[in-house]
Amino acid sequence: MNDSSQGEPPEPLVEAPGANGAADGDSADSPETEELSGLEELQDRIAVLSQELTDAKDLARRAQADLANVRRRARNERAEFRSRATEEVCSALLPVLDDLHRAALEVEKTTGRWDGDGSQDPAGNVVRGLLEGIRLVLRRFQDTLKRQGLLEIEAAGAPFDPRVHEAVQEIPAGPGQREGDVTEVLRRGYLLDGRVIRPATVIVAGASAEPAEVAEGTGEGGSDQGDEASARDPAAPGSAAESVSA
């Protein structure tokens, strides 16, 4: 019997059903719990990434706004620097422009002597050629400055404007002139990009002297009429009879 019992395989152990019941239930619930926990972790991660994306977008917008401000500031500084430099150069060239205007005017006065008598004096031809040359240089000079934004102020015959005109003298208005009009331009004025860099120096027409002369004439006539009335009426004021009675 000992030999037969040793040759048989051992019987398998059978566990009681209640022993592993709780363990089987826990193993059944564990996948759902893991899924829930994994979903929560994903949601938290999504929330974190969404916040980071929002912060990154805000930072990018701020960077773009700062870059736009820097570009605009640099553009304004360049424009201001260019305008200041142009104003300085044009202001320095205005006396040269005045000299060219004066030279053309003087030479034109000189050519009038030869043009008036119609003579063919060689000197007259030289002066006329000189005048044309000065005018050509003057026109090119003006065109060059105009391309830089320099414009001459209209003054002759225009109403006086204290913003662009500088009056140094006032004379009585002549025939066809109105009080406050510019009668003569002593020095030309200029605008640069709409800004006054030199006002025009002008002479302005004031009140006409004719009313004063009329008033004086009226006064003389009035005194004459008063004398005649005194002569006709001895009792009139200022008459001889009144002075005698006094």
LUMFI-728339 format. One record per residue: x, z, y of N, C-alpha, C in turn; residue in three letters. Coordinates in steps of 0.05 Angstrom, whole numbers, plus 5000, padded with zeros to 4 digits. Example, Ala and Ser with C-alpha at 12.3 -4.5 7.8 and 13.67 -1.06 7.14 Angstrom:
2
{rec {5264, 5156, 4886}, {5246, 5156, 4910}, {5264, 5156, 4934}, 'ala'},
{rec {5257, 5142, 4955}, {5273, 5143, 4979}, {5258, 5157, 5001}, 'ser'},
This chain:
246
{rec {5017, 5000, 4976}, {5000, 5000, 5000}, {5017, 5000, 5025}, 'met'},
{rec {5039, 5013, 5023}, {5056, 5013, 5047}, {5067, 4985, 5053}, 'asn'},
{rec {5072, 4970, 5031}, {5083, 4943, 5036}, {5062, 4924, 5048}, 'asp'},
{rec {5037, 4926, 5038}, {5016, 4909, 5049}, {5009, 4916, 5078}, 'ser'},
{rec {5010, 4941, 5084}, {5003, 4949, 5112}, {5024, 4940, 5131}, 'ser'},
{rec {5049, 4939, 5121}, {5070, 4930, 5140}, {5069, 4900, 5145}, 'gln'},
{rec {5059, 4884, 5126}, {5058, 4855, 5130}, {5035, 4846, 5147}, 'gly'},
{rec {5014, 4861, 5152}, {4991, 4852, 5169}, {4997, 4855, 5198}, 'glu'},
{rec {4988, 4836, 5214}, {4992, 4838, 5243}, {4977, 4860, 5256}, 'pro'},
{rec {4986, 4871, 5278}, {4971, 4893, 5291}, {4945, 4883, 5303}, 'pro'},
{rec {4926, 4899, 5304}, {4900, 4892, 5316}, {4902, 4893, 5346}, 'glu'},
{rec {4889, 4873, 5360}, {4890, 4873, 5390}, {4874, 4896, 5401}, 'pro'},
{rec {4884, 4905, 5424}, {4871, 4928, 5438}, {4849, 4917, 5455}, 'leu'},
{rec {4826, 4928, 5453}, {4802, 4920, 5469}, {4797, 4941, 5489}, 'val'},
{rec {4797, 4932, 5514}, {4792, 4951, 5536}, {4762, 4955, 5539}, 'glu'},
{rec {4754, 4977, 5549}, {4726, 4984, 5554}, {4716, 4967, 5577}, 'ala'},
{rec {4691, 4958, 5576}, {4681, 4941, 5598}, {4680, 4955, 5624}, 'pro'},
{rec {4675, 4981, 5625}, {4673, 4994, 5651}, {4700, 4999, 5664}, 'gly'},
{rec {4721, 4996, 5649}, {4747, 5003, 5659}, {4756, 4982, 5680}, 'ala'},
{rec {4752, 4957, 5675}, {4762, 4935, 5693}, {4739, 4923, 5710}, 'asn'},
{rec {4716, 4936, 5711}, {4693, 4925, 5726}, {4699, 4926, 5756}, 'gly'},
{rec {4709, 4948, 5765}, {4716, 4949, 5794}, {4738, 4931, 5801}, 'ala'},
{rec {4758, 4928, 5784}, {4780, 4910, 5789}, {4771, 4881, 5791}, 'ala'},
{rec {4752, 4873, 5773}, {4742, 4846, 5774}, {4727, 4841, 5800}, 'asp'},
{rec {4712, 4861, 5810}, {4697, 4857, 5835}, {4716, 4854, 5859}, 'gly'},
{rec {4738, 4869, 5859}, {4757, 4867, 5881}, {4771, 4840, 5881}, 'asp'},
{rec {4777, 4831, 5856}, {4790, 4804, 5855}, {4772, 4782, 5863}, 'ser'},
{rec {4745, 4785, 5860}, {4726, 4765, 5869}, {4723, 4765, 5899}, 'ala'},
{rec {4724, 4788, 5912}, {4721, 4789, 5941}, {4747, 4783, 5956}, 'asp'},
{rec {4769, 4784, 5946}, {4795, 4780, 5960}, {4798, 4752, 5972}, 'ser'},
{rec {4790, 4730, 5960}, {4793, 4704, 5973}, {4777, 4701, 5999}, 'pro'},
{rec {4753, 4711, 6000}, {4736, 4710, 6024}, {4749, 4727, 6046}, 'glu'},
{rec {4759, 4750, 6039}, {4772, 4767, 6059}, {4796, 4754, 6070}, 'thr'},
{rec {4811, 4740, 6053}, {4835, 4726, 6063}, {4827, 4703, 6081}, 'glu'},
{rec {4805, 4689, 6074}, {4796, 4667, 6091}, {4788, 4677, 6118}, 'glu'},
{rec {4773, 4699, 6118}, {4764, 4710, 6144}, {4788, 4719, 6161}, 'leu'},
{rec {4806, 4732, 6149}, {4830, 4741, 6164}, {4846, 4717, 6174}, 'ser'},
{rec {4848, 4696, 6157}, {4863, 4672, 6166}, {4848, 4658, 6189}, 'gly'},
{rec {4822, 4657, 6188}, {4806, 4645, 6209}, {4810, 4660, 6235}, 'leu'},
{rec {4809, 4686, 6234}, {4813, 4702, 6258}, {4841, 4697, 6270}, 'glu'},
{rec {4861, 4696, 6252}, {4887, 4690, 6262}, {4889, 4663, 6276}, 'glu'},
{rec {4875, 4643, 6264}, {4875, 4616, 6277}, {4861, 4617, 6304}, 'leu'},
{rec {4839, 4631, 6305}, {4825, 4633, 6330}, {4842, 4646, 6352}, 'gln'},
{rec {4855, 4668, 6344}, {4873, 4681, 6363}, {4895, 4663, 6372}, 'asp'},
{rec {4906, 4648, 6353}, {4927, 4629, 6360}, {4917, 4607, 6378}, 'arg'},
{rec {4893, 4597, 6373}, {4881, 4577, 6390}, {4877, 4587, 6418}, 'ile'},
{rec {4867, 4612, 6420}, {4863, 4624, 6446}, {4889, 4627, 6461}, 'ala'},
{rec {4910, 4635, 6447}, {4936, 4638, 6460}, {4946, 4611, 6470}, 'val'},
{rec {4944, 4591, 6453}, {4954, 4564, 6460}, {4937, 4553, 6483}, 'leu'},
{rec {4911, 4558, 6483}, {4894, 4548, 6505}, {4902, 4561, 6532}, 'ser'},
{rec {4908, 4587, 6531}, {4917, 4600, 6556}, {4944, 4589, 6565}, 'gln'},
{rec {4962, 4585, 6546}, {4988, 4573, 6553}, {4984, 4545, 6565}, 'glu'},
{rec {4966, 4529, 6553}, {4961, 4503, 6564}, {4950, 4504, 6592}, 'leu'},
{rec {4931, 4523, 6597}, {4920, 4526, 6624}, {4942, 4534, 6644}, 'thr'},
{rec {4959, 4553, 6636}, {4981, 4561, 6653}, {5000, 4538, 6659}, 'asp'},
{rec {5005, 4522, 6638}, {5023, 4499, 6642}, {5011, 4479, 6661}, 'ala'},
{rec {4985, 4474, 6659}, {4972, 4455, 6677}, {4973, 4465, 6706}, 'lys'},
{rec {4967, 4491, 6709}, {4969, 4503, 6736}, {4997, 4500, 6747}, 'asp'},
{rec {5017, 4506, 6731}, {5044, 4504, 6740}, {5051, 4475, 6747}, 'leu'},
{rec {5041, 4456, 6731}, {5047, 4428, 6737}, {5033, 4419, 6764}, 'ala'},
{rec {5008, 4429, 6768}, {4995, 4422, 6793}, {5009, 4434, 6817}, 'arg'},
{rec {5018, 4458, 6814}, {5033, 4471, 6836}, {5059, 4456, 6842}, 'arg'},
{rec {5072, 4448, 6820}, {5097, 4433, 6824}, {5092, 4406, 6837}, 'ala'},
{rec {5071, 4392, 6830}, {5064, 4367, 6843}, {5057, 4372, 6872}, 'gln'},
{rec {5042, 4393, 6878}, {5035, 4399, 6906}, {5061, 4405, 6922}, 'ala'},
{rec {5079, 4421, 6910}, {5104, 4427, 6924}, {5120, 4402, 6929}, 'asp'},
{rec {5121, 4384, 6909}, {5136, 4360, 6912}, {5124, 4342, 6934}, 'leu'},
{rec {5097, 4341, 6935}, {5084, 4325, 6955}, {5090, 4336, 6983}, 'ala'},
{rec {5090, 4363, 6985}, {5096, 4376, 7011}, {5124, 4370, 7020}, 'asn'},
{rec {5143, 4371, 7000}, {5171, 4365, 7007}, {5174, 4337, 7016}, 'val'},
{rec {5161, 4318, 7002}, {5163, 4290, 7010}, {5150, 4285, 7037}, 'arg'},
{rec {5127, 4298, 7042}, {5114, 4294, 7068}, {5132, 4306, 7091}, 'arg'},
{rec {5143, 4330, 7086}, {5160, 4342, 7106}, {5185, 4325, 7111}, 'arg'},
{rec {5197, 4314, 7090}, {5220, 4297, 7093}, {5213, 4272, 7108}, 'ala'},
{rec {5189, 4260, 7102}, {5181, 4236, 7116}, {5176, 4242, 7146}, 'arg'},
{rec {5164, 4265, 7152}, {5159, 4272, 7180}, {5185, 4277, 7195}, 'asn'},
{rec {5204, 4290, 7181}, {5229, 4295, 7194}, {5244, 4269, 7199}, 'glu'},
{rec {5243, 4251, 7180}, {5256, 4225, 7185}, {5244, 4210, 7208}, 'arg'},
{rec {5217, 4210, 7209}, {5203, 4197, 7231}, {5209, 4210, 7258}, 'ala'},
{rec {5210, 4237, 7258}, {5217, 4251, 7283}, {5246, 4245, 7292}, 'glu'},
{rec {5263, 4245, 7272}, {5291, 4239, 7279}, {5294, 4211, 7289}, 'phe'},
{rec {5281, 4192, 7277}, {5282, 4164, 7286}, {5270, 4161, 7314}, 'arg'},
{rec {5248, 4175, 7319}, {5235, 4173, 7345}, {5253, 4185, 7366}, 'ser'},
{rec {5265, 4208, 7360}, {5283, 4221, 7380}, {5308, 4203, 7385}, 'arg'},
{rec {5319, 4192, 7364}, {5342, 4175, 7368}, {5335, 4150, 7384}, 'ala'},
{rec {5312, 4138, 7378}, {5303, 4114, 7392}, {5298, 4121, 7422}, 'thr'},
{rec {5286, 4144, 7427}, {5281, 4152, 7454}, {5307, 4156, 7470}, 'glu'},
{rec {5327, 4168, 7457}, {5352, 4172, 7471}, {5365, 4145, 7477}, 'glu'},
{rec {5365, 4127, 7458}, {5378, 4101, 7462}, {5363, 4085, 7484}, 'val'},
{rec {5337, 4085, 7483}, {5321, 4070, 7502}, {5324, 4082, 7530}, 'cys'},
{rec {5325, 4108, 7532}, {5328, 4121, 7558}, {5356, 4114, 7570}, 'ser'},
{rec {5376, 4112, 7553}, {5402, 4104, 7562}, {5403, 4075, 7571}, 'ala'},
{rec {5386, 4058, 7560}, {5387, 4030, 7566}, {5368, 4023, 7590}, 'leu'},
{rec {5351, 4041, 7598}, {5333, 4034, 7620}, {5347, 4028, 7646}, 'leu'},
{rec {5369, 4042, 7654}, {5383, 4034, 7678}, {5394, 4005, 7676}, 'pro'},
{rec {5404, 3997, 7652}, {5413, 3970, 7649}, {5390, 3950, 7653}, 'val'},
{rec {5367, 3957, 7642}, {5344, 3940, 7646}, {5336, 3938, 7675}, 'leu'},
{rec {5338, 3960, 7690}, {5332, 3959, 7719}, {5352, 3941, 7733}, 'asp'},
{rec {5377, 3943, 7726}, {5397, 3926, 7739}, {5392, 3896, 7733}, 'asp'},
{rec {5383, 3889, 7709}, {5377, 3861, 7704}, {5353, 3852, 7720}, 'leu'},
{rec {5333, 3869, 7723}, {5311, 3861, 7740}, {5320, 3857, 7769}, 'his'},
{rec {5336, 3875, 7779}, {5346, 3872, 7807}, {5363, 3847, 7810}, 'arg'},
{rec {5380, 3842, 7790}, {5397, 3818, 7792}, {5380, 3793, 7792}, 'ala'},
{rec {5360, 3792, 7775}, {5343, 3768, 7775}, {5328, 3765, 7801}, 'ala'},
{rec {5319, 3787, 7813}, {5305, 3786, 7838}, {5323, 3776, 7861}, 'leu'},
{rec {5348, 3786, 7862}, {5366, 3778, 7883}, {5374, 3749, 7880}, 'glu'},
{rec {5380, 3741, 7856}, {5387, 3713, 7852}, {5364, 3694, 7858}, 'val'},
{rec {5340, 3703, 7852}, {5316, 3687, 7858}, {5313, 3684, 7888}, 'glu'},
{rec {5319, 3705, 7903}, {5317, 3703, 7932}, {5338, 3683, 7943}, 'lys'},
{rec {5361, 3683, 7930}, {5382, 3665, 7938}, {5375, 3636, 7932}, 'thr'},
{rec {5363, 3631, 7909}, {5356, 3603, 7902}, {5334, 3593, 7920}, 'thr'},
{rec {5318, 3610, 7932}, {5297, 3601, 7950}, {5307, 3586, 7973}, 'gly'},
{rec {5332, 3592, 7982}, {5343, 3578, 8005}, {5348, 3548, 7998}, 'arg'},
{rec {5358, 3543, 7974}, {5363, 3515, 7966}, {5337, 3501, 7958}, 'trp'},
{rec {5319, 3515, 7946}, {5294, 3503, 7938}, {5277, 3496, 7962}, 'asp'},
{rec {5280, 3511, 7983}, {5263, 3507, 8006}, {5270, 3481, 8021}, 'gly'},
{rec {5296, 3475, 8025}, {5303, 3451, 8039}, {5306, 3426, 8021}, 'asp'},
{rec {5304, 3430, 7994}, {5306, 3408, 7976}, {5333, 3395, 7974}, 'gly'},
{rec {5354, 3408, 7983}, {5380, 3397, 7981}, {5391, 3398, 7953}, 'ser'},
{rec {5410, 3381, 7947}, {5423, 3381, 7921}, {5451, 3393, 7923}, 'gln'},
{rec {5453, 3415, 7935}, {5479, 3429, 7938}, {5488, 3438, 7910}, 'asp'},
{rec {5513, 3432, 7903}, {5523, 3441, 7877}, {5522, 3472, 7874}, 'pro'},
{rec {5526, 3486, 7896}, {5525, 3515, 7895}, {5496, 3524, 7887}, 'ala'},
{rec {5477, 3509, 7897}, {5449, 3516, 7890}, {5444, 3512, 7861}, 'gly'},
{rec {5455, 3491, 7850}, {5452, 3487, 7821}, {5465, 3509, 7805}, 'asn'},
{rec {5488, 3518, 7814}, {5501, 3540, 7800}, {5484, 3565, 7801}, 'val'},
{rec {5473, 3571, 7824}, {5457, 3595, 7827}, {5432, 3593, 7810}, 'val'},
{rec {5419, 3569, 7810}, {5396, 3566, 7793}, {5402, 3569, 7764}, 'arg'},
{rec {5425, 3559, 7755}, {5433, 3563, 7727}, {5439, 3592, 7722}, 'gly'},
{rec {5450, 3606, 7741}, {5455, 3635, 7738}, {5428, 3650, 7735}, 'leu'},
{rec {5409, 3642, 7751}, {5383, 3655, 7750}, {5370, 3651, 7722}, 'leu'},
{rec {5371, 3626, 7712}, {5359, 3621, 7685}, {5374, 3638, 7664}, 'glu'},
{rec {5400, 3640, 7666}, {5415, 3656, 7647}, {5407, 3685, 7648}, 'gly'},
{rec {5404, 3696, 7672}, {5396, 3724, 7675}, {5368, 3728, 7664}, 'ile'},
{rec {5350, 3710, 7669}, {5323, 3712, 7659}, {5322, 3711, 7628}, 'arg'},
{rec {5339, 3694, 7617}, {5340, 3692, 7588}, {5350, 3718, 7575}, 'leu'},
{rec {5371, 3729, 7587}, {5382, 3755, 7576}, {5361, 3777, 7580}, 'val'},
{rec {5347, 3776, 7603}, {5327, 3797, 7608}, {5304, 3795, 7588}, 'leu'},
{rec {5295, 3771, 7582}, {5273, 3767, 7563}, {5281, 3777, 7535}, 'arg'},
{rec {5305, 3769, 7526}, {5314, 3778, 7500}, {5318, 3808, 7499}, 'arg'},
{rec {5328, 3819, 7520}, {5331, 3848, 7521}, {5304, 3862, 7520}, 'phe'},
{rec {5285, 3852, 7535}, {5258, 3864, 7534}, {5245, 3861, 7506}, 'gln'},
{rec {5248, 3837, 7494}, {5237, 3833, 7467}, {5249, 3853, 7447}, 'asp'},
{rec {5275, 3857, 7449}, {5289, 3875, 7431}, {5278, 3903, 7434}, 'thr'},
{rec {5275, 3912, 7459}, {5265, 3939, 7463}, {5235, 3941, 7456}, 'leu'},
{rec {5221, 3920, 7459}, {5192, 3920, 7452}, {5189, 3924, 7422}, 'lys'},
{rec {5206, 3912, 7406}, {5205, 3915, 7377}, {5211, 3944, 7369}, 'arg'},
{rec {5224, 3959, 7386}, {5229, 3987, 7381}, {5206, 4005, 7391}, 'gln'},
{rec {5185, 3993, 7403}, {5162, 4008, 7412}, {5162, 4014, 7441}, 'gly'},
{rec {5180, 4001, 7457}, {5181, 4006, 7486}, {5163, 3986, 7500}, 'leu'},
{rec {5145, 3996, 7517}, {5127, 3980, 7533}, {5128, 3988, 7562}, 'leu'},
{rec {5126, 3968, 7580}, {5125, 3974, 7608}, {5098, 3984, 7617}, 'glu'},
{rec {5098, 4003, 7635}, {5073, 4014, 7645}, {5062, 3995, 7667}, 'ile'},
{rec {5037, 3987, 7665}, {5024, 3971, 7685}, {5018, 3988, 7710}, 'glu'},
{rec {5030, 3981, 7732}, {5027, 3998, 7756}, {5017, 3982, 7780}, 'ala'},
{rec {5028, 3958, 7786}, {5022, 3944, 7810}, {4992, 3937, 7811}, 'ala'},
{rec {4979, 3947, 7833}, {4950, 3941, 7837}, {4932, 3958, 7820}, 'gly'},
{rec {4942, 3975, 7802}, {4925, 3992, 7785}, {4919, 4018, 7799}, 'ala'},
{rec {4896, 4031, 7792}, {4890, 4057, 7803}, {4912, 4077, 7796}, 'pro'},
{rec {4918, 4095, 7814}, {4938, 4115, 7809}, {4930, 4133, 7786}, 'phe'},
{rec {4948, 4137, 7767}, {4944, 4154, 7744}, {4967, 4174, 7742}, 'asp'},
{rec {4962, 4199, 7748}, {4984, 4218, 7748}, {4998, 4222, 7721}, 'pro'},
{rec {4985, 4213, 7699}, {4997, 4215, 7673}, {5020, 4195, 7669}, 'arg'},
{rec {5019, 4172, 7683}, {5039, 4151, 7679}, {5052, 4143, 7705}, 'val'},
{rec {5042, 4152, 7728}, {5052, 4144, 7754}, {5063, 4169, 7768}, 'his'},
{rec {5083, 4164, 7785}, {5094, 4185, 7802}, {5095, 4175, 7830}, 'glu'},
{rec {5078, 4186, 7847}, {5075, 4176, 7875}, {5096, 4190, 7892}, 'ala'},
{rec {5110, 4175, 7908}, {5130, 4186, 7926}, {5123, 4181, 7955}, 'val'},
{rec {5102, 4165, 7960}, {5094, 4159, 7987}, {5065, 4149, 7987}, 'gln'},
{rec {5051, 4155, 8009}, {5024, 4146, 8012}, {5022, 4132, 8039}, 'glu'},
{rec {5011, 4108, 8039}, {5008, 4092, 8064}, {4979, 4085, 8067}, 'ile'},
{rec {4970, 4079, 8091}, {4942, 4070, 8095}, {4936, 4045, 8079}, 'pro'},
{rec {4912, 4044, 8068}, {4904, 4021, 8053}, {4901, 3997, 8070}, 'ala'},
{rec {4912, 3974, 8061}, {4910, 3949, 8076}, {4885, 3933, 8069}, 'gly'},
{rec {4884, 3909, 8079}, {4860, 3892, 8072}, {4859, 3887, 8042}, 'pro'},
{rec {4836, 3889, 8031}, {4832, 3885, 8002}, {4842, 3907, 7984}, 'gly'},
{rec {4852, 3928, 7995}, {4862, 3950, 7979}, {4843, 3974, 7980}, 'gln'},
{rec {4842, 3988, 7958}, {4825, 4012, 7956}, {4842, 4037, 7957}, 'arg'},
{rec {4830, 4058, 7967}, {4844, 4083, 7968}, {4850, 4093, 7940}, 'glu'},
{rec {4875, 4100, 7935}, {4883, 4109, 7908}, {4896, 4088, 7891}, 'gly'},
{rec {4897, 4063, 7901}, {4910, 4041, 7886}, {4940, 4041, 7891}, 'asp'},
{rec {4954, 4032, 7871}, {4983, 4029, 7874}, {4989, 4004, 7890}, 'val'},
{rec {5003, 4007, 7912}, {5009, 3984, 7929}, {5037, 3973, 7924}, 'thr'},
{rec {5055, 3989, 7915}, {5083, 3979, 7910}, {5095, 3996, 7888}, 'glu'},
{rec {5111, 3983, 7871}, {5126, 3996, 7849}, {5155, 3997, 7857}, 'val'},
{rec {5165, 4021, 7861}, {5193, 4025, 7868}, {5211, 4025, 7843}, 'leu'},
{rec {5201, 4036, 7821}, {5217, 4036, 7797}, {5197, 4034, 7773}, 'arg'},
{rec {5203, 4016, 7755}, {5186, 4011, 7732}, {5185, 4035, 7713}, 'arg'},
{rec {5162, 4040, 7701}, {5159, 4061, 7682}, {5155, 4049, 7654}, 'gly'},
{rec {5160, 4066, 7633}, {5159, 4056, 7606}, {5147, 4076, 7587}, 'tyr'},
{rec {5134, 4065, 7566}, {5123, 4081, 7545}, {5138, 4075, 7519}, 'leu'},
{rec {5142, 4095, 7503}, {5155, 4091, 7477}, {5136, 4103, 7455}, 'leu'},
{rec {5124, 4085, 7440}, {5105, 4093, 7419}, {5082, 4109, 7431}, 'asp'},
{rec {5073, 4100, 7455}, {5050, 4113, 7468}, {5058, 4138, 7484}, 'gly'},
{rec {5083, 4146, 7484}, {5092, 4170, 7499}, {5108, 4161, 7524}, 'arg'},
{rec {5103, 4175, 7546}, {5117, 4168, 7571}, {5145, 4178, 7570}, 'val'},
{rec {5165, 4160, 7571}, {5193, 4169, 7573}, {5203, 4167, 7601}, 'ile'},
{rec {5189, 4151, 7618}, {5196, 4150, 7647}, {5171, 4141, 7662}, 'arg'},
{rec {5160, 4157, 7680}, {5137, 4148, 7695}, {5145, 4127, 7716}, 'pro'},
{rec {5125, 4111, 7724}, {5130, 4091, 7744}, {5130, 4104, 7772}, 'ala'},
{rec {5151, 4099, 7787}, {5153, 4109, 7815}, {5139, 4090, 7833}, 'thr'},
{rec {5118, 4099, 7847}, {5101, 4080, 7862}, {5094, 4091, 7890}, 'val'},
{rec {5083, 4073, 7906}, {5072, 4080, 7932}, {5042, 4075, 7929}, 'ile'},
{rec {5026, 4095, 7939}, {4997, 4094, 7935}, {4983, 4090, 7962}, 'val'},
{rec {4961, 4075, 7961}, {4945, 4070, 7985}, {4928, 4095, 7991}, 'ala'},
{rec {4929, 4104, 8016}, {4913, 4126, 8025}, {4889, 4117, 8040}, 'gly'},
{rec {4878, 4135, 8056}, {4854, 4128, 8071}, {4861, 4108, 8093}, 'ala'},
{rec {4843, 4089, 8097}, {4847, 4069, 8117}, {4846, 4080, 8145}, 'ser'},
{rec {4862, 4068, 8163}, {4863, 4078, 8191}, {4841, 4066, 8208}, 'ala'},
{rec {4826, 4047, 8199}, {4805, 4034, 8215}, {4784, 4053, 8224}, 'glu'},
{rec {4773, 4071, 8207}, {4752, 4089, 8217}, {4761, 4106, 8240}, 'pro'},
{rec {4787, 4115, 8239}, {4797, 4131, 8262}, {4797, 4116, 8288}, 'ala'},
{rec {4805, 4089, 8286}, {4805, 4073, 8310}, {4777, 4069, 8321}, 'glu'},
{rec {4758, 4065, 8303}, {4731, 4062, 8312}, {4721, 4087, 8325}, 'val'},
{rec {4728, 4110, 8313}, {4720, 4136, 8324}, {4731, 4139, 8352}, 'ala'},
{rec {4757, 4131, 8355}, {4768, 4134, 8382}, {4754, 4116, 8402}, 'glu'},
{rec {4748, 4092, 8393}, {4733, 4074, 8411}, {4706, 4084, 8418}, 'gly'},
{rec {4693, 4097, 8398}, {4667, 4108, 8404}, {4669, 4131, 8424}, 'thr'},
{rec {4690, 4146, 8421}, {4694, 4169, 8440}, {4698, 4159, 8468}, 'gly'},
{rec {4714, 4137, 8471}, {4718, 4127, 8498}, {4692, 4116, 8509}, 'glu'},
{rec {4678, 4102, 8492}, {4652, 4091, 8501}, {4633, 4113, 8508}, 'gly'},
{rec {4634, 4135, 8493}, {4616, 4157, 8498}, {4622, 4170, 8525}, 'gly'},
{rec {4648, 4172, 8531}, {4655, 4185, 8556}, {4647, 4167, 8579}, 'ser'},
{rec {4649, 4141, 8576}, {4641, 4123, 8597}, {4611, 4125, 8601}, 'asp'},
{rec {4596, 4126, 8578}, {4567, 4128, 8581}, {4560, 4155, 8594}, 'gln'},
{rec {4575, 4176, 8587}, {4569, 4202, 8600}, {4574, 4201, 8630}, 'gly'},
{rec {4595, 4186, 8638}, {4600, 4184, 8667}, {4578, 4169, 8680}, 'asp'},
{rec {4569, 4147, 8667}, {4547, 4132, 8679}, {4522, 4149, 8681}, 'glu'},
{rec {4516, 4165, 8660}, {4492, 4182, 8661}, {4495, 4203, 8683}, 'ala'},
{rec {4519, 4213, 8687}, {4523, 4233, 8709}, {4519, 4220, 8736}, 'ser'},
{rec {4527, 4195, 8738}, {4523, 4182, 8764}, {4494, 4177, 8769}, 'ala'},
{rec {4479, 4170, 8748}, {4450, 4165, 8752}, {4435, 4191, 8756}, 'arg'},
{rec {4443, 4213, 8743}, {4428, 4239, 8744}, {4447, 4259, 8757}, 'asp'},
{rec {4443, 4266, 8781}, {4461, 4286, 8794}, {4461, 4313, 8780}, 'pro'},
{rec {4439, 4319, 8766}, {4438, 4346, 8753}, {4450, 4345, 8726}, 'ala'},
{rec {4459, 4322, 8717}, {4471, 4321, 8690}, {4496, 4337, 8689}, 'ala'},
{rec {4502, 4348, 8665}, {4527, 4364, 8662}, {4552, 4347, 8668}, 'pro'},
{rec {4570, 4358, 8683}, {4594, 4344, 8689}, {4592, 4325, 8713}, 'gly'},
{rec {4569, 4324, 8726}, {4565, 4307, 8749}, {4578, 4319, 8773}, 'ser'},
{rec {4581, 4302, 8794}, {4593, 4312, 8819}, {4575, 4332, 8833}, 'ala'},
{rec {4548, 4327, 8830}, {4530, 4346, 8843}, {4532, 4373, 8831}, 'ala'},
{rec {4536, 4374, 8805}, {4537, 4400, 8792}, {4563, 4414, 8800}, 'glu'},
{rec {4585, 4400, 8803}, {4609, 4412, 8811}, {4608, 4423, 8840}, 'ser'},
{rec {4594, 4408, 8857}, {4591, 4417, 8884}, {4575, 4442, 8886}, 'val'},
{rec {4552, 4441, 8871}, {4534, 4465, 8871}, {4549, 4489, 8860}, 'ser'},
{rec {4567, 4485, 8841}, {4582, 4507, 8830}, {4601, 4518, 8851}, 'ala'},
